[in-house]
């Protein structure tokens, strides 16, 4: 126990003397947590430009335009021709245009099919998807209202006319991400990924620096050559540091960015604890293969985006190629993200995620064994040449 404490305080002293480690471990996490989080702080797009070309110029077309313009996310621009609307879209002045053909009201009132054309710039995925959903919803609502008026003119009661106009009523309630916004989907996972990458960067860089400065023997001499105590002592410092960061994220960052925490806090802290305990030996094991602190930093920084892409968070895991799924399954991020989103965002429990929890625990055992064997070999090699 005494040796563990010696290594713990030795690591604290080393970080204070190494500006690169100080920046990576104490400044970068807080900076990134707020900087990247602030990018998606609004979560939903507003005032997306949509051109409306109204060739019908009827009360129905004006109602349709007004209802679309009343949406918070849409900013309607009126143009006289489709050519002008297309020109604006190609120049980036709008994200799409809605063309209302002449005779729309007459067709709808006579219960014939009327058409409107919605063209969107799918080069930008989010605005085009939001526009399609919003305009479709308004068109269906306005059409149902016109049909209802028609049936009332035929002598039907308001309730009967409503049933005739909308024989199937869709009661749509998005769960968990109630606003269906991209920011609310992305931010919870992104914040945890920032913690993971800064932990991997800092700890792997620290181990690489031990090899570069040839201080491995000093590290383990503090514990009387007890490899396990040396690993635990160094890892304990990073565990307490990043557990504090995780608590900061779940309280301060979630509050600042208005993210909801649906699940049990105890279950969530258990998941984060196991996640950190798995990342620590993994980072030490990776860092032990580098003799250059700078090279380690460069390669580990490069891994951030690939890890994000292959862990099944931004794209369904089952849709990844099989060999990518195999690689992804060896990363603690994959099972953790599945369980974390289930508990934090969907109100799930540990029993609901027992498979992913077992997966994470298995990776903890794997990387702990790899880390111990690797440092036992390095320690013997270091002692032979010292």
Secondary structure, 3 states (H helix, E strand, C coil): CHHHHHHHHHHHHHHHHCHHHHHHHHHHHHHHHHHHHHHCCCCCCCCEEEEEEECCCCHHHHHHHHHHHCCCCEEEEECCCHHHHHHHHHHCCCCEEEEECCCHHHHHHCCCCCCEEEEECCCCHHHHHHHHHHHHHHHHHHHHHHHHHHHHHCCCCHHHHHHHHCCCCCCCCCCCCCCCCHHHHHHHHHHHHHHHHHHHHHHHHHHHHHHHCCCHHHHHHCCCCCHHHHHHHHHHHHHHHHHHHHHHHHHHHHHHCCCCCCCCHHHHHHHHHHHHHHHHHHHHHHHCCCCCHHHHHHHHHHHHHHHHHHCCCCCCHHHCCHHHHHHHHCCHHHHHHHHHHHHHHHCCCCHHHHHHHHHHHHHHHHHHHHHHHHHHHHHHHHHHHC
